[in-house]
């Protein structure tokens, strides 16, 4: 899969494709249905299938403090798009210049001059352009004028309710990882590189791998039963996601994972943490002894649930 960062990096060879546009946060089952239709149209046309995404996501640009939690950071999203057969991703920087493009300018600069789109797959509620002035009807009109077809992606539902990124965020917040797996088509996980932390855990008998989140607002907060695959072996453990209120820190969310019955150097490795069950909310403890006792109880609960 080819990644193109910005319109300025598009070349003549990139013209001619079937495309879709969206955030694709989580690349859930609904997104996967869109990508399946995109593949079918790209094969019919004998052209690459291209996904247009934005970084940051538009709501993160307009209201960063109120933006919804990220289900997938960019690297994870690109991996999932590749796994779903996408040939090319055009990642547009969502900034003031892009935000001020009218719907007509967006179609002309991105879809026609940039990508030479032959087919476009979007949701029938898709809005774009300055002040969200462009809609599905406008895209159909533009397609007729410029020679590309436009099709509305079918809504995918589970238990009669539409599958969406916002629904998935709520399901994760509720700690329902079984339903989350149904909506995602896979278990929910977070991938990141292990970096040096405060190294407090090892001093209280709970060494942890500190994994880069690269999210201002993660979709989970609390203590969880988790698993990590290392060198072909599934290791079971406990993870904490939060701002560590019991210790002094930087005020940012962190992901820390303790793997049972494991000793080794994980620094610099990229780990995928799979979440299975929420054990409790994160809370502030008044002393290190109280924190240590809570961690011990978390470990015991997770071991019992794992049958260890």
Buried (B, 14 or more C-beta within 10 A) or exposed (E): BEBBEEBEEBEEEBBBBBBBBBBBBBBBBBBBBBBEBBBBBBEEBEBBBBBBBBBBBBBBBEEEEEBBBBBBBBEBBBBBBBEBBBBBBBBBEBEEEBEEBBBBBBBBBBBBEBBBBBBBBBBEEBBBBBEEEBBBEBBBEBBEEEEBBBBBBEEBEBEEEEBBBEBBBEBBBEBBBEBBBBBBBBBBBBBBBBEEBBEBBEEEEBBBBBBBBBBBBBBBBBBBBBBBEBEEEEBBBBBBBBBBEBEEBEEEBBBBBBBEEBEEEBEEBEBBBBBBBBBEEBEEBEEEEEBBEBBEEBBEBBBEEBEE
